[in-house]
Amino acid sequence: MKQKSSTWHGTCDLRFFKRSESQSLVPQTIYQGICRAPFKLMRSSSKPDGWCELPILHTAGGLVGGDQLTLKVIAEEGSRCHLTTVAAQKVYGTVGRSRVNPQGQWAKQNCHIGIHNDSHVEWLPQEVIVFANGLFEQKTFVELPLSSSFLGAEIVRLGRTASGESLDSGCWRSSLEISRKGSTNNFWEFVDRLELSGDALTSLHGMAGRPVLGSLVWVAPEFLSKKDIEQLLVSSLDSRSGLEGFMSCSLLRQGISARYLGPSTQSARFWFFRIWTEIRKLSFLKYPEAPRVWPIQENPFSEKYPNKSFQDSIAVRM
């Protein structure tokens, strides 16, 4: 008799589209979705500026070796969606815990995001915490045209450092590929592959003992000038004030990439929130606000970056 597998394979398929009939002056984005456990879709929020905010819940409480998560997102023409998660994702240790698989088993997450013309997608999940001896691999593929934008960020903590734990024999892998649909052919806008384990955790050319890594990438619509994006880079570097850790930014062909290394997930999140504010401002979109499901007590925008989501100082680009 075949033994039933104890691992999960959760799937989530989402499609966002602009509502064709609406009494609002601003076109609203709505969604259709279907998911399989341990994924669960929470109640979405329609923002005054037309954005659809959708929190995704992982009900299993964490990932163990062999678990797989697959997320597919389609943003139809003219849609605006903000995707986030309800809580931090925990990845439990498996190396050395089983006589059958002493080398451990990988937990995996795959995301595919397809964006159509004049659409904006923000994928800002809460952080991933990889416990000691945990193995986690994530792959994200994004495809978008020149008229659209994509903002993605991730924060990972390697070990429960508050209790003196490190990643030990564990490993974290990440692959992000962003493909742009040009007028005649497709081309790579951004490709980023990382693996953190072993010597890379302590090497000066790696994490240098720092437990937190954060990455942010924004691929901008083509209507924004290179000069505007260069100014965004300067503003992003200026916004590091008062935060703990090492932070750097670089220019893409049409966008920016930011990296955080340090001891604090809070500092990484705060910095990314400030960059997010500058991106919305540059794109003629309403200022962002912290997702309603995030347990944030402090103001991540600081006095210099107030939450102006419901003010009219920034025009909404139809």
Buried (B, 14 or more C-beta within 10 A) or exposed (E): EEEEEEEBBBBBBBBBBBBEEEEEEBBBBBBEBEBEEBBBBBEBBBBEBBBBBBBBBBEBEBBBBBBBBBBBBBBBBBBBBBBBBBBBBBBBBBBBBEEEEEEBBBBBBBBBBBBBBBBBBBBBBBBBBBBBBBBBBBBBBBBBBBBBBBBBBBBBBBBBBEEEBBBBBBBBBBBBBBBBBEEEEEEEBBEBEBEBBEEBBEEEEBBEEBBBBBBBBBBBBEEBEEEEBEEBBEBBBEBBEEBBBEBEBEEBEBBBBBBBBBBBBBBBBBBBBBBBBBBBBBBEBBBBBBBEBBEEEEEBBBEEBEBBBEEEEBEBBE
